[in-house]
Amino acid sequence: MSQTDPSRTPPARRRIGRNGRVALICGVVFVAMVGAAYAAIPFYRAFCQATGYGGTIRKAEAAPGAVLDQTLEIHFDTNVRGLPWDFSSEQSSQTVKIGETKVAIFKVTNHADHPVTARAVFNVAPDQAGVYFRKLSCFCFSDQTVAAGATVEMPVLYFVDPKYATDFETRKGKTITLSYTFFPATDVKAPKAQAAD
C-alpha cells in the first residue's frame, strides 16, 4: 500500500485546508474578543469602585476612627436624563470635617401617572478625591422605584477618608463636588396590563 506524498496533493485541496484553518482561527478570535468586550464592563466598574479611578466613589463598611480639624466644602450636583422626575438636594453644600460622617438628603418627585424605576450614577470632582470619598449607604447602590405623583427623600451617609489630608494631590483641596445623575433603569420589565373585566 503506497503512502500519499503531500507534495502531490492538488493545490486546490491544500488551499481549502489552509483557508478552513484560517477561518476557524478567525472565528475563535472573534468570539473571544466579543466575550472580552462584555466582560470588560463589570471588571472596569469593579476596578473603578475599588480604586476610586475616574472620580468613582468607593463604598465603605465602617466610618474611620479619626476626625481631623481640617474642613472641606462638599457641593451637591443633581441631574435627571430621560425621566419625568424632579431631583434635588436638601442643601446645595455641606461643610464637613475630614473623617466626620455626614448625612445628605436628596429628594425625588415623580411627575408620571405610573411608577418609574431609575438608577443613579455618581462621581466626584476633582477625580483625585474619588479615592477618599466613601459612602456607607446610598440610594445609588440599587435601583429606585418612585410611585406615581410621589415625593421621596433619599439619604446618603458619607465621609472623606483622613488620608485625603496627607495625599500630595488632594491635601490642598478645599472643595469636593458629589454629582448624581438618574437614568431610566434599562433592565426593569414593564408591568403586565391587567385583563379587562
N, C-alpha and C positions, 0 to 999 in steps of 0.2 A: 504494500500500500504506500503510495507516494505522498509526501507532505507537500502542502501548498507553499509556494515561495511568496512571501509578502510583496516582493518587488514585482510579482507577476499579477497582483490583484489589479483589476481595471481601475484607472484613475477616477472615474465617476463614482465607484463604490467607496474608494478611500476618502473622497471629498465628502460624501454623505455621512460617513462615520465621524469625520472631524467636525463637520457642521453640527451634527447631533450633539456631540460632546460640548461644543461651544454654546449651543442653545441651552443645554441643561445647566451649564455653569452660570450663564447669564440669568436664567430663571431663578436659580438658588440665590444668587447675589441680589436680585430684585426683591424676592420675598424677604430676605434678611434685612435689606435696607428699609422696607416698609415697616417691618416689625420693630426695628430700632427707632424709627421716627415716632411710632406710637408709644413706645416705652420711654422715650426721652422726656415726654411731658411730665409724667409723675415723678421721674427721677430729678428733673430740673426743679420742680416745685418743692420736693423734699430737701434738695440741696440748698435752695434759697431760704427756706424756713429754718434749716439747721445752722446756716452761716450768717443770715441777715443780708446776703448778697442782693444788690439792687434795691436796697431800702425795704426789703421784706421783713416784716416784724416777726420776732421769734415768740413762740408760746412758752410760758414758764409754768413750772409745777409749784413753786413756792416763792414768796417775797424774799428779798435779800435781808440779811441780818443788820446791815449798816445803813444809816441815813446820814447823808452829808449836809453841811450847811449851805453848800452851793445850790442855787436855784436855776431852773430853766423855765422858759415860757413855752407851753405846748399849745399850738394852734390846731384847730379842727376844721377840716375841709370836707364837705358833703356833696355828693353828686348822684344823679339818677340817669340811667340810659335806658330808654325804651320801656318805661313803666309809668302808670298813672299815679305816681306817688309824689308826695312832698316829703323830703328828708332833710332834717336839720339837727344841729347840736344845741343842747340847752344853753351852753356857753360857747362863745367864739374862741376862748382860750382859757387856760388854767396855769397858774404858777405852781410849780411843784419842786420840792427838794429832791435831789438825786438820791435814789434809793427808797423814797417815800411811795407808798401805794396810794393811788388816787382812783376815784370813780368819775367817769364822764358819762353823761346821759345823752342819748340820741333819741330822736322822735321821728316816727314814720306815720303818715296818713295815706290810706289807700282810697283814691277817688273813684275806683271802678265799682261796678254793680255786682262784682263777684270776687271771691278770694283770689289773691295774687301771691305767688311764691317767687322769691328772688334770692339772689346770692350777692353778698358784698365782697368785693376785692379791696385790698388795702395796701398801703405802703407809707413810708415816712420819707421826709426830706429834711436835711440832706441825706443822701444814700448811706453815708458812713454811720449815721445814727441808728440804722436798722439793726446793727449788731447788738445794740444795747437797749433798744426799746422792747420791752417784754409785756405780754398780756397774760393775765391769769384767767380771765374769762372774757368772752366777746361774742356778740351776735354774728360776727363774721366767721366763726368756726363751723357754722352749719347754715342750711337754707332757712329762710324766714318766710312764713305764710301769714299774711295780714288779711283779715276778713273784710268784706265789702263795707266801705264807709268807716272803717275803724281807724283809730289812732292808738299806737302802741309806743311805749318807752322801751329803749334797749340800752342797758348799761354796758360799759366797758371798764374792767378793772385792770389797771396797768401800773407799771413803774419803769424808771430808767435805771439800768444797772450801774452801780457805783464805779465800775471800770470805765465808764464814759468819761469821768473826770481825769483819768490818767492817760488815756489814749492820745497820741500826738495829733491825730486827725480830728478829734472831737472835743478835746479838753477846753478849747477857747469858744466853743459854740454856746450860744445863749438861747437859741430857739430851735424847736423841732415842730414840723407840721405833720400831723396824722391825717391821712386822707382816706376816705371811703367812697367807693362807687358801687351802687346797686345795679345789677343787671338781671333780666329775667332768668330764672333757673331753667336751663335747657333740657334737663333730664327728668322734669316733672311731667307726669301724664295728666292730660286733661280729664276731669271727672266725666263719667258716662252720663249721657242725657237720661232722665227718668222717662219711663214709658207713660204715654198719655192714658188717662182713665177712660 
